[in-house]
Amino acid sequence: MTTEAMPTKFAPAERDAEEKIQRQSAAVSAIPFLPEFLDAVPNLLVVLNDKRQIVFTNRAMRMFVGDSGESAIFGLRPGEALNCIHAFETEGGCGTTEFCRNCGAVKAILNSQKGKQDIQECRISRDPVGNSLDLQVTATPFTADSERLTIFAAEDISNEKRRTALERTFFHDILNTAGGLRGLVDLLELAGADEVEELKNMIGQQSERLVEEITAQRELLAAEEDRLALKIAPIESMELLQSVLDLYRNHEVAEGKRIRINSNTENVTIHSDRALLSRVLGNMVKNALEAVNQQETVKIGCLNMGGGVLFWVHNPTFMPRDVQLQVFQRSFSTKGAGRGIGTYSIKLLGERYLKGRVDFTTSEEKGTTFEIRLPLNLDK
C-alpha cells in the first residue's frame, strides 16, 4: 500500500505521529546533561526530528512562546512555533509554501539533514504590517537513540539589521546629499550674477531633500516603536502628487529618467496624514526610479474608488518572482546589504498608520505597479 505524498512547494510536508514524537522527545531528554546544557543557552533553541518537527525546547524558547508552554509546540515546526504568517497558509505548514524557498531557516534545516552544519539569516513576518523577526539561525545534525535529529538555534539580530540599515542610510545616502549641498555652496561663491538665482533654487531643493531623508528615518523608528502621532488634515490628491513629483524630479535616482502624472488622474479630497502619505508615495516613486533604465518613464496617479482613494506608481520593469516573495520584508533589498527599508516602510506606514492596503502587480508585458488604497477619512 502506497501513501500519496502531501503537496508542497519546497520542503517535504509529511509529519510523524504524536507517539513517535514523544519517543523522540524522551530520547533527547535522556541524554546526560544535554537538557541542562541546552537550557543554559540564551538563544531560542529546539531539537527537530527528520520531519522538521519540534521534539525538545530549551528554557529561552519556552519563555518566548509564553503561556502556550512546551507541550503545546511539540510536533510543530519552527515557523509555526514562531507564528510566521506563511506557516499556516497550506495544509503542509512551515516549509511547504512558495515563500519558504527563500527562508534561511528551512534551508539550514534541510542542509543539516544532509549531515552538515549550516548558518543562515532568516526573516520571519509575524503579521502583514511590520511585526517581524530578523534571525541568524544555526542548524546542527546529531543522533539520539538512532534518530536523526537537528539542533536548531536562533539568535535575534533585528537590532543589528536595523542599525546596519540606518548606518547605510546616514553614512551613504545622507552623506551624498550633504556632499552635493556643499558642492553647490562652493559653486555659489564662484558664480556670476546670472547663475546665482538658479544655484539658490538648487541649494534649497538639496536642503529640503536632506531634511526629508533625516525625517524619514526618525519617523520610521517612531513607527516601529508605536509612538508615531498622526496629524489628520484635508489633502488634495493632485497637489500632493505634484509635490512628490517636484521632490524627486531632480533627485539623483531620476537622472536620465522621466516621471509624470498620468493623464487619467483624478483630484480627490481626503483626510489623512499628509507627511506620512507623502513619505509612502515618495518611497514608491524612488523605488520605481531605481528600477527603470535611462530614458524610461515612471508614472504616478490617483483614482476615486467611491468609498476610498487609490494612489499608484508604475514603472515598465518586471519584478522577478523571488523578489516578489520578499519585497516587503524589512531587511530585503535588491540593492545590496544594509538596505531594504523603502518597501518595508511603505507597508508599515501605509497599513498600520494610514489604515490602507498596500499591494503590487507585476508582469513582463505591463511592468510593475505599486498601489495603496486608503479611506477617504482616516478619522472615521
DAJODA-V417292 format. One line per field, one symbol per residue. psi: psi as a letter, one per 20 degrees, with the letter a starting at -180 (. if undefined). A space follows every 10 residues. Layout:
BEGIN
psi: ???
END
This chain:
BEGIN
psi: pqppqqqqje qqiqqqrhgh hgghghgghi ppigghghhi piqppqpqai jkqpiqqrgh hhhgicihrg hhipirrghg hjkphiijhr hhbpijrhhi hjohgggggh hhijjqqqpr qppopiriki orpoqpqppp qrppljporp ooqppokghg hggggghhgg ifghhgghgh ghhhgghhhi qrhiiggghg ghhgghghhg gghghghghg ghghjkkopq nprqpohghg hhhgghhihj qhijpjrqpq pqhjpqoppr oaoggghhgg hghggghghh hrrqjrppqq rpqokejaqo qqpqqjppoq ghggijhjqg jpqijrqjbk hfhghggggh ghgikaoprq qqqhhibppq qppqqhoih.
END
